[in-house]
Amino acid sequence: MTLSGLDLKAVGPRIRMMMPHLTPLEAKVVETVFGRRGFDESIPLKQIAEESGVSEAMVVKIAKKLGFSGYRDFRTAVYEYSRLPTAEMHQELSSDDSSAEIVQKVFRTSIQALEETLAILDIEDFDRAAELLFRAKNRDFYGVGGSAQIARDVSHKFLRIGIRASVYDDSHMMLMSASLLGGDDIAVGFSHSGNTSAVIDAIQLARKNGARTLAITNYDNSPLAAVADIVLCSTAQGSPLMGENAAARIAQLNILDALFVAVAQRDYQAAERNLGRTMSAVTSKRKDRGS
């Protein structure tokens, strides 16, 4: 990771994505840096090592593991990132917070997630995903728990414009679905952590059978990302009370809203025509019930 050509808003997210791959001691060093008040380019390597309780060589090793050329490159990136307005948006929730403070903190964390997800979104992968979703014969979505609800939301939007997608949240049904997919189909796996075994197994099987695969996750180095053809990542900072999922869910819904529009654009007349038909059917049914 180098600063040249890098959106500074992506620095924090890229480092957070690597955190699951660090040892507890390595993670402590990163947390020391990000938790330090007044971190700037004058902070020497020796000081960070002493505050973290590790050797200077260990700090340099961690910086390289995170994708930087060394400590100086890491220090500059973190300093520049920390100066951004978006970096300051996230604030931890407290049991003493007033209602006004709770609303401010929750909204600002979600805004940060949207800004930083936009910064890391790969537009080429986004376009590839939109094209595959548009041209697919079958579109099968896999997710468990909250991720299944995200899958249902986008499935509902696609149906409004005449594009059918099936959602599976049971591990056996996922495997049955994946076993029937082929080269003209796409399987989409939804998992915040990227570690949901049922979703990973189904995506692997779908890919083995020739289907194209897309992962919607918060971690681009996760097991789910490793088995997918295309990965679209959200990012969000967590808190002890809400975790990462709440803000990441909003970011993922926005990615999928954008995908929905991109797919609809590929045959806008058909999308507009089908939207009229589906909304007319719903509206007339409501009128029948009211009469």
TORLUM-119063 format. One record per residue (C-alpha): x, y, z. Coordinates in Angstrom, 2 decimals, decimal comma, always signed. Layout:
N
@X=X	Y=Y	Z=Z
...
This chain:
291
@X=+0,00	Y=+0,00	Z=+0,00
@X=+1,51	Y=+3,32	Z=-1,06
@X=+0,14	Y=+6,86	Z=-0,79
@X=+0,61	Y=+7,63	Z=-4,49
@X=-2,78	Y=+7,29	Z=-6,17
@X=-4,42	Y=+6,07	Z=-2,95
@X=-7,60	Y=+7,71	Z=-1,69
@X=-6,65	Y=+8,64	Z=+1,87
@X=-10,13	Y=+7,63	Z=+3,03
@X=-9,14	Y=+4,07	Z=+2,16
@X=-6,20	Y=+3,93	Z=+4,59
@X=-8,27	Y=+3,16	Z=+7,70
@X=-10,51	Y=+0,60	Z=+5,96
@X=-7,56	Y=-1,22	Z=+4,37
@X=-5,83	Y=-1,52	Z=+7,74
@X=-9,06	Y=-2,69	Z=+9,44
@X=-9,48	Y=-5,38	Z=+6,79
@X=-6,08	Y=-6,77	Z=+7,74
@X=-6,74	Y=-6,83	Z=+11,50
@X=-8,17	Y=-10,39	Z=+11,56
@X=-4,87	Y=-11,59	Z=+10,09
@X=-2,72	Y=-10,04	Z=+12,83
@X=-1,68	Y=-11,75	Z=+16,03
@X=-3,04	Y=-10,24	Z=+19,29
@X=+0,34	Y=-8,58	Z=+19,88
@X=+0,46	Y=-7,16	Z=+16,36
@X=-3,11	Y=-5,90	Z=+16,68
@X=-2,16	Y=-4,20	Z=+19,95
@X=+0,52	Y=-2,19	Z=+18,14
@X=-1,98	Y=-0,99	Z=+15,51
@X=-4,52	Y=-0,12	Z=+18,21
@X=-1,82	Y=+1,81	Z=+20,07
@X=-1,14	Y=+3,92	Z=+16,98
@X=-4,79	Y=+4,60	Z=+16,19
@X=-5,67	Y=+5,21	Z=+19,83
@X=-2,87	Y=+7,69	Z=+20,35
@X=-3,83	Y=+11,36	Z=+20,68
@X=-1,76	Y=+13,72	Z=+18,58
@X=-0,21	Y=+11,07	Z=+16,34
@X=+1,83	Y=+12,84	Z=+13,68
@X=+4,88	Y=+12,45	Z=+11,46
@X=+7,25	Y=+13,43	Z=+14,26
@X=+6,52	Y=+10,32	Z=+16,36
@X=+9,68	Y=+8,16	Z=+16,27
@X=+9,67	Y=+4,42	Z=+15,77
@X=+11,25	Y=+3,92	Z=+19,19
@X=+8,37	Y=+5,66	Z=+20,96
@X=+5,68	Y=+3,49	Z=+19,33
@X=+7,69	Y=+0,35	Z=+20,13
@X=+8,02	Y=+1,35	Z=+23,80
@X=+4,34	Y=+2,28	Z=+24,15
@X=+3,30	Y=-1,02	Z=+22,57
@X=+5,79	Y=-3,12	Z=+24,51
@X=+7,46	Y=-4,58	Z=+21,41
@X=+10,73	Y=-4,20	Z=+19,56
@X=+11,30	Y=-1,62	Z=+16,83
@X=+11,82	Y=-4,47	Z=+14,37
@X=+8,35	Y=-5,79	Z=+15,26
@X=+6,75	Y=-2,42	Z=+14,48
@X=+8,46	Y=-2,33	Z=+11,07
@X=+7,38	Y=-5,92	Z=+10,41
@X=+3,75	Y=-5,06	Z=+11,20
@X=+3,85	Y=-2,00	Z=+8,92
@X=+5,05	Y=-4,21	Z=+6,06
@X=+2,44	Y=-6,86	Z=+6,87
@X=-0,20	Y=-4,16	Z=+6,48
@X=+1,14	Y=-3,40	Z=+3,01
@X=+3,39	Y=-0,41	Z=+3,69
@X=+7,06	Y=-0,15	Z=+2,73
@X=+8,05	Y=+0,47	Z=+6,35
@X=+7,30	Y=+2,46	Z=+9,48
@X=+7,68	Y=+5,90	Z=+7,87
@X=+5,25	Y=+5,04	Z=+5,08
@X=+2,80	Y=+3,63	Z=+7,65
@X=+3,20	Y=+6,69	Z=+9,91
@X=+2,56	Y=+9,15	Z=+7,08
@X=-0,51	Y=+7,25	Z=+5,85
@X=-2,07	Y=+7,02	Z=+9,32
@X=-1,31	Y=+10,68	Z=+10,04
@X=-2,86	Y=+11,87	Z=+6,76
@X=-5,88	Y=+9,61	Z=+7,27
@X=-6,39	Y=+10,83	Z=+10,85
@X=-6,62	Y=+14,43	Z=+9,62
@X=-9,64	Y=+13,68	Z=+7,42
@X=-13,08	Y=+14,75	Z=+8,68
@X=-14,42	Y=+11,24	Z=+8,02
@X=-11,78	Y=+9,68	Z=+10,28
@X=-13,11	Y=+11,68	Z=+13,22
@X=-16,75	Y=+10,76	Z=+12,66
@X=-16,74	Y=+7,51	Z=+14,61
@X=-17,14	Y=+7,91	Z=+18,36
@X=-17,68	Y=+5,15	Z=+20,89
@X=-21,13	Y=+4,90	Z=+22,44
@X=-21,30	Y=+5,30	Z=+26,20
@X=-23,87	Y=+4,26	Z=+28,79
@X=-23,94	Y=+7,93	Z=+29,86
@X=-24,79	Y=+9,27	Z=+26,39
@X=-27,90	Y=+11,41	Z=+26,05
@X=-30,43	Y=+10,64	Z=+23,31
@X=-29,00	Y=+13,48	Z=+21,23
@X=-25,47	Y=+12,07	Z=+21,58
@X=-26,63	Y=+8,54	Z=+20,69
@X=-28,33	Y=+9,78	Z=+17,51
@X=-25,28	Y=+11,86	Z=+16,52
@X=-22,84	Y=+9,00	Z=+17,08
@X=-24,91	Y=+6,35	Z=+15,29
@X=-25,56	Y=+8,61	Z=+12,29
@X=-21,95	Y=+9,78	Z=+12,05
@X=-20,63	Y=+6,19	Z=+12,19
@X=-22,97	Y=+5,26	Z=+9,33
@X=-21,88	Y=+8,30	Z=+7,30
@X=-18,24	Y=+7,31	Z=+7,84
@X=-19,00	Y=+3,77	Z=+6,67
@X=-20,59	Y=+5,11	Z=+3,47
@X=-17,71	Y=+7,53	Z=+2,75
@X=-15,01	Y=+4,93	Z=+3,33
@X=-16,85	Y=+2,15	Z=+1,49
@X=-17,06	Y=+4,46	Z=-1,52
@X=-13,30	Y=+5,06	Z=-1,23
@X=-12,42	Y=+1,35	Z=-1,41
@X=-15,03	Y=+0,26	Z=-3,95
@X=-13,44	Y=-1,18	Z=-7,10
@X=-15,47	Y=+0,24	Z=-10,00
@X=-14,20	Y=-2,35	Z=-12,48
@X=-15,37	Y=-5,16	Z=-10,20
@X=-18,63	Y=-3,31	Z=-9,66
@X=-19,23	Y=-3,13	Z=-13,44
@X=-18,34	Y=-6,81	Z=-13,86
@X=-20,81	Y=-7,73	Z=-11,12
@X=-23,57	Y=-5,63	Z=-12,70
@X=-23,00	Y=-7,22	Z=-16,11
@X=-23,07	Y=-10,76	Z=-14,70
@X=-26,24	Y=-10,09	Z=-12,71
@X=-27,90	Y=-8,61	Z=-15,80
@X=-27,00	Y=-11,47	Z=-18,14
@X=-27,42	Y=-14,41	Z=-15,75
@X=-30,06	Y=-17,02	Z=-16,38
@X=-30,35	Y=-17,81	Z=-12,66
@X=-29,38	Y=-15,57	Z=-9,75
@X=-29,09	Y=-17,36	Z=-6,41
@X=-28,33	Y=-15,40	Z=-3,25
@X=-26,92	Y=-17,04	Z=-0,10
@X=-26,87	Y=-15,52	Z=+3,38
@X=-27,55	Y=-16,30	Z=+7,03
@X=-29,13	Y=-14,07	Z=+9,69
@X=-28,77	Y=-10,36	Z=+8,98
@X=-26,96	Y=-11,08	Z=+5,71
@X=-30,00	Y=-12,99	Z=+4,47
@X=-32,12	Y=-9,89	Z=+5,10
@X=-29,76	Y=-7,84	Z=+2,92
@X=-30,07	Y=-10,49	Z=+0,20
@X=-33,87	Y=-10,35	Z=+0,43
@X=-33,84	Y=-6,57	Z=+0,13
@X=-31,92	Y=-6,59	Z=-3,15
@X=-33,94	Y=-9,55	Z=-4,45
@X=-37,10	Y=-7,53	Z=-3,84
@X=-35,69	Y=-4,55	Z=-5,77
@X=-34,70	Y=-6,74	Z=-8,72
@X=-38,14	Y=-8,34	Z=-8,87
@X=-39,72	Y=-4,91	Z=-9,18
@X=-37,96	Y=-4,48	Z=-12,54
@X=-38,61	Y=-8,02	Z=-13,72
@X=-35,29	Y=-9,61	Z=-12,73
@X=-35,84	Y=-12,74	Z=-10,69
@X=-33,44	Y=-13,80	Z=-7,92
@X=-33,81	Y=-16,57	Z=-5,35
@X=-32,68	Y=-16,17	Z=-1,72
@X=-31,55	Y=-19,13	Z=+0,39
@X=-30,75	Y=-18,94	Z=+4,11
@X=-30,69	Y=-22,66	Z=+4,94
@X=-27,39	Y=-24,51	Z=+4,50
@X=-28,98	Y=-27,56	Z=+2,83
@X=-31,04	Y=-25,41	Z=+0,45
@X=-27,93	Y=-23,42	Z=-0,44
@X=-26,07	Y=-26,57	Z=-1,44
@X=-29,05	Y=-27,89	Z=-3,41
@X=-29,27	Y=-24,56	Z=-5,25
@X=-25,52	Y=-24,44	Z=-5,94
@X=-25,52	Y=-28,01	Z=-7,28
@X=-27,95	Y=-26,99	Z=-10,03
@X=-26,16	Y=-23,85	Z=-11,22
@X=-24,05	Y=-23,72	Z=-14,37
@X=-22,10	Y=-21,46	Z=-16,68
@X=-24,99	Y=-19,09	Z=-17,41
@X=-25,74	Y=-18,46	Z=-13,72
@X=-24,41	Y=-16,38	Z=-10,84
@X=-24,27	Y=-17,16	Z=-7,13
@X=-23,93	Y=-14,29	Z=-4,67
@X=-22,68	Y=-14,90	Z=-1,12
@X=-23,49	Y=-12,41	Z=+1,62
@X=-21,42	Y=-12,53	Z=+4,82
@X=-20,20	Y=-9,61	Z=+6,92
@X=-17,23	Y=-11,55	Z=+8,33
@X=-16,64	Y=-13,65	Z=+5,22
@X=-16,36	Y=-16,66	Z=+7,53
@X=-19,89	Y=-18,10	Z=+7,31
@X=-19,20	Y=-21,74	Z=+6,42
@X=-22,63	Y=-22,45	Z=+4,90
@X=-22,24	Y=-19,55	Z=+2,47
@X=-18,61	Y=-20,41	Z=+1,65
@X=-19,51	Y=-24,06	Z=+0,93
@X=-22,35	Y=-23,05	Z=-1,39
@X=-20,24	Y=-20,50	Z=-3,29
@X=-17,45	Y=-23,08	Z=-3,70
@X=-19,89	Y=-25,64	Z=-5,10
@X=-21,51	Y=-23,12	Z=-7,45
@X=-18,10	Y=-22,12	Z=-8,77
@X=-17,09	Y=-25,76	Z=-9,18
@X=-20,18	Y=-26,26	Z=-11,34
@X=-19,22	Y=-23,37	Z=-13,60
@X=-21,34	Y=-20,54	Z=-12,19
@X=-19,83	Y=-17,11	Z=-11,68
@X=-19,60	Y=-16,04	Z=-8,06
@X=-19,81	Y=-12,73	Z=-6,23
@X=-19,04	Y=-12,03	Z=-2,55
@X=-20,52	Y=-9,15	Z=-0,55
@X=-18,44	Y=-8,87	Z=+2,61
@X=-16,56	Y=-6,56	Z=+4,96
@X=-13,20	Y=-8,33	Z=+4,54
@X=-11,46	Y=-8,76	Z=+1,20
@X=-8,98	Y=-11,28	Z=+2,65
@X=-11,70	Y=-13,52	Z=+4,11
@X=-12,33	Y=-17,18	Z=+3,18
@X=-15,48	Y=-16,15	Z=+1,26
@X=-13,57	Y=-13,56	Z=-0,74
@X=-10,93	Y=-16,17	Z=-1,58
@X=-13,44	Y=-18,46	Z=-3,33
@X=-15,40	Y=-15,76	Z=-5,22
@X=-14,72	Y=-14,46	Z=-8,73
@X=-15,63	Y=-10,91	Z=-7,72
@X=-15,56	Y=-9,26	Z=-4,29
@X=-17,38	Y=-6,07	Z=-3,35
@X=-16,39	Y=-4,83	Z=+0,10
@X=-18,06	Y=-2,61	Z=+2,64
@X=-16,18	Y=-1,20	Z=+5,62
@X=-17,23	Y=+0,07	Z=+9,03
@X=-15,77	Y=+0,72	Z=+12,44
@X=-17,20	Y=-1,32	Z=+15,25
@X=-18,21	Y=-0,52	Z=+18,81
@X=-18,70	Y=-2,84	Z=+21,80
@X=-22,47	Y=-2,31	Z=+21,76
@X=-23,31	Y=-2,29	Z=+18,04
@X=-20,35	Y=-4,13	Z=+16,55
@X=-19,41	Y=-3,48	Z=+12,92
@X=-22,50	Y=-5,06	Z=+11,42
@X=-24,91	Y=-2,16	Z=+11,91
@X=-22,97	Y=+0,45	Z=+9,92
@X=-21,60	Y=-2,14	Z=+7,47
@X=-25,17	Y=-3,24	Z=+6,68
@X=-26,01	Y=+0,31	Z=+5,60
@X=-22,89	Y=+0,43	Z=+3,41
@X=-23,72	Y=-2,94	Z=+1,83
@X=-27,29	Y=-1,86	Z=+1,12
@X=-25,91	Y=+1,18	Z=-0,70
@X=-23,55	Y=-0,96	Z=-2,77
@X=-26,49	Y=-3,14	Z=-3,73
@X=-28,74	Y=-0,16	Z=-4,47
@X=-26,04	Y=+1,06	Z=-6,87
@X=-25,82	Y=-2,42	Z=-8,43
@X=-29,60	Y=-2,44	Z=-8,86
@X=-29,47	Y=+0,86	Z=-10,76
@X=-26,50	Y=-0,28	Z=-12,88
@X=-28,35	Y=-3,48	Z=-13,83
@X=-31,55	Y=-1,57	Z=-14,60
@X=-29,63	Y=+0,83	Z=-16,86
@X=-28,54	Y=-2,04	Z=-19,09
@X=-32,13	Y=-2,32	Z=-20,37
@X=-33,80	Y=+0,75	Z=-18,99
@X=-36,94	Y=+0,45	Z=-21,13
@X=-37,59	Y=-3,11	Z=-19,91
@X=-36,90	Y=-2,10	Z=-16,31
@X=-39,30	Y=+0,84	Z=-16,57
@X=-41,96	Y=-1,31	Z=-18,21
@X=-41,68	Y=-4,09	Z=-15,63
@X=-41,66	Y=-1,60	Z=-12,76
@X=-44,95	Y=-0,22	Z=-14,04
@X=-46,43	Y=-3,71	Z=-14,21
@X=-45,29	Y=-4,84	Z=-10,75
@X=-46,28	Y=-1,61	Z=-9,03
@X=-49,64	Y=-1,62	Z=-10,81
@X=-50,31	Y=-5,14	Z=-9,57
@X=-49,54	Y=-4,16	Z=-5,98
@X=-51,54	Y=-0,94	Z=-6,18
@X=-54,63	Y=-2,59	Z=-7,66
@X=-54,53	Y=-5,27	Z=-4,95
@X=-54,49	Y=-2,59	Z=-2,28
@X=-57,47	Y=-0,88	Z=-3,91
@X=-59,39	Y=-4,19	Z=-3,98
@X=-58,81	Y=-4,66	Z=-0,28
@X=-59,93	Y=-1,10	Z=+0,45
@X=-63,17	Y=-1,39	Z=-1,52
